[in-house]
Amino acid sequence: MRKMILRRVATSAITVVGCSILVFVLRYLLPGGPIQDMLGGSGQSGGGGGGTVPLTEIRALENRLGLNHPVWVQYWDWVVGIFHGNFGRSYYSDEPVRTVLIQRLGPSLELIVGALAIAVVVGGGLGIYSAIARERKGGRAVLALSGLGLSIPDFWLATIAAGFLGLELHLFPPIWPAGPDPSFVDSIHYVILPVLLLSIVAGAFICRQLHSSMAETLRSPYIRTAWATGLRPRTIYMNYALRNAIGPVVTLIPLAFAALVSGTVLVEYIFDIPGLGSEIVTAVINLDYPVVQATVLLLAIVVAILNLLADIGLGLLDPRVRRGV
Amino acid sequence: MSLRDLLKGREPGDPLVDASPVQEGEELLTVEQLGVVFQRGGVRTEAVRELSLRLRSGHVLGVAGESGSGKTTAGLAAIGLLPAGASVTGSIKYRDQELVGLSDKQMRAFRGSEIAMVFQETGTALNPVIRVGDQLMTAARAHRSGTRAQLRAQIESALDEVRLHDHDHVMRSYPDELSGGMCQRVVIAMALSCGSKVLLADEPTTALDVSVQREIIELIGELVRREKLAAMMVSHDLGVLTELCDELVVMHMGEVVEIGPVDAVLGEPAHPYTKALLDCLPRLHGDKVVLPELAQYGQPVTSEGGCRFRHRCPLRADLCENHPDLMTVEDGSHDDAPHAARCWRSDVLLAESGSAARLGQTDPSSTPVL
């Protein structure tokens, strides 16, 4: 088990390093650059000599931002900075990236963690139920509903929900309050509807996955042996079957997390929530590279950690994984 | 101290269960006119028809037949584990308690603790993610009261019965760390530790090596005699059945086509299907192994009348358009286990084998390789 964990930690580290390189190099593959934007110029590429802005001014700014160094030096400085907790400064607002991220992290975390929790608990529960009751009406209905949940376009549902439940019925606030951010407790009020919307797709996904792996497990010979031994149904379903069926679903949770992150972009936009999702869109539009890079790297690290945890969880659940069979 | 003694003082779990000690030769499981019909998507399949069997303590009943002859279905019916969409008629009695029609909850008092079933799968019969010891303990807990230590003692003595003496190793292992034969022993030990008196073994050796097969067969035979179990052994291996069983049932398309003492049934088959099964055994002719073939199933026979074997039968006559009952064969076998066959033409068959016997056909090269 320890060997397996070490191996997985090593591969996760490689993944994160690879991500950081990719994210850093990407800016050189994109046309244009921040310099023109910052100087208000409408010039072509930075290398082209810069339209209406004097070259000396461009050079001075490049110097200040460290863009005059070779790429690998810039990368190295960036990585060293990160280890010191310094993600650089936003090209756009000139605030430290860390401050920007911390401000924006709260609402997004509420959305993602809330939606993931609901998706796992409710979606997973319904998946188990629909597998146990797969020959009955209730099970079939749940399965059909989960199919519906997967196929409803979330942008459509979010817009309808914000308009109808929010503006028409006033059940939920349709939009984030103006002014200073609400406290955590107050903010729950504002994220309930977005969280529910986000959890539908992820929950339907988990429900269907758990349904199929549970239904398959329930057909296996050892479950028949368990019935023939006269064990109680609850023991058979919750202990004997679920322990086998839950493995494939555990490894899907990081995937669901990643899907939720992209889901927040949309939901934060519709509900005007100042979270990471809307920040990353703004940053990309503003060509605010330090913010984009830091956000993407942060997400990559979180997904890598979740993957690692999922693999460890799988090892705890299944002795064959643990022994590397 | 035998396992049975150790298990005395068990509390009567369910009032339905007769917990009195088993007498040698007592009839534990009685199946009368059992019928199982699967109804799925408008298709009606008669998997078992008019099946009557008796399992007696200390005896092994063999059940032979091809795949699809209803052997497994009959076993599953006895523990109430038929899939949804199956309807059961007739009667299955465990020590005078009718099992057909019991609720699932009521059946649970019999499953595992009175009637145990051992399946064909060896590697996957036990839960792959739970330690063998925990699975044994869960099973014991479901049927017995007592402290953990008491239950463990019962489990260990059951493991001794199946000759798995390294208790700690076996109980700490996961099923995939044990061999197929050991897994099958664990399943049998589970039945013993729960106090089962009827053992339904559904081709328990099919997936095992030949040498391991022999060990399991010997083990079952030994347990039946020592623990006074009543066993049903389903197999298509006539060699295994000859060795282990007292009485033999041959099934074909859900029906018993022949029943009687093993020696009588296999020595003087009174049904052409039994004869065909025997002929299918490889025979040595000099250095050549000849494998005769039995004609494949014809079109699936529905509820139309007539003998169900007639489409494959070499002895088919006009008479066979009427469905035959099981008819006693006069060959001098005992009254308590009469030899009977579901065939109009068994006299022809018996006359053939009888004349063969009279001619003293002792050529050793033509004896079946069992």
Chai-1 contact restraints between the chains, C-beta under 6 A:
chainA,res_idxA,chainB,res_idxB,connection_type,confidence,min_distance_angstrom,max_distance_angstrom,comment,restraint_id
A,E135,B,A84,contact,1.0,0.0,6.0,A-B,restraint_1
A,P221,B,E121,contact,1.0,0.0,6.0,A-B,restraint_2
A,P221,B,T124,contact,1.0,0.0,6.0,A-B,restraint_3
A,P221,B,A125,contact,1.0,0.0,6.0,A-B,restraint_4
A,Y222,B,T124,contact,1.0,0.0,6.0,A-B,restraint_5
A,Y222,B,L126,contact,1.0,0.0,6.0,A-B,restraint_6
A,Y222,B,N127,contact,1.0,0.0,6.0,A-B,restraint_7
A,T225,B,A125,contact,1.0,0.0,6.0,A-B,restraint_8
A,W227,B,L81,contact,1.0,0.0,6.0,A-B,restraint_9
A,A228,B,I79,contact,1.0,0.0,6.0,A-B,restraint_10
A,A228,B,R111,contact,1.0,0.0,6.0,A-B,restraint_11
A,A228,B,M117,contact,1.0,0.0,6.0,A-B,restraint_12
A,T229,B,G112,contact,1.0,0.0,6.0,A-B,restraint_13
A,T229,B,A139,contact,1.0,0.0,6.0,A-B,restraint_14
A,G230,B,R108,contact,1.0,0.0,6.0,A-B,restraint_15
A,G230,B,R111,contact,1.0,0.0,6.0,A-B,restraint_16
A,G230,B,G112,contact,1.0,0.0,6.0,A-B,restraint_17
A,G230,B,S113,contact,1.0,0.0,6.0,A-B,restraint_18
A,G230,B,A142,contact,1.0,0.0,6.0,A-B,restraint_19
A,L231,B,A142,contact,1.0,0.0,6.0,A-B,restraint_20
A,Y240,B,N127,contact,1.0,0.0,6.0,A-B,restraint_21
A,R243,B,V129,contact,1.0,0.0,6.0,A-B,restraint_22
A,N244,B,V129,contact,1.0,0.0,6.0,A-B,restraint_23
A,D318,B,V129,contact,1.0,0.0,6.0,A-B,restraint_24
A,P319,B,Y174,contact,1.0,0.0,6.0,A-B,restraint_25
